């Protein structure tokens, strides 16, 4: 059974092993090169020179899919719909479990919640994103690439 962790910005969930439950989204825009779409990254809130996938803690009363959609809207100002699950990623160092979803952008907002906190969104070619993203999140993008490149249905 999952338990709640109270934080200053709401209630966040932890699993029975103490791992913080997170959700994140991969959002892409097509380019002229179908194997190298632009991927949505945001600046880190603590260190704006870091690039991260938009995502964060799962709140009480929401599931991972709802959290992924909420976090992408709050952090990057992009309203999306869920396409499919990329997978679940465990970080034993930071004690986090992240549920990652492939999202389809529906609307890109001019103003969004975290913009006023200094967070910036970037649409970066996939090959560059793999170089710029925080190392702990690189495995998530690689899992997305593996699934897309090896699936005839996608």
Buried (B, 14 or more C-beta within 10 A) or exposed (E): EEEEBEEEEEEBBBBEEEBBBBBBBBBBEEEEEEEBBBBBBBBEBEEEEBBBBBBBBBBEEBEBBBBBBBBBBBBBBBBBEBBEBBBEBEBEEEEBBBBBBBBEBEEBEEEBBBBEEEBEBBBBBBEBBBEBBBEBBBEBBEBBBEBBEEEEEE
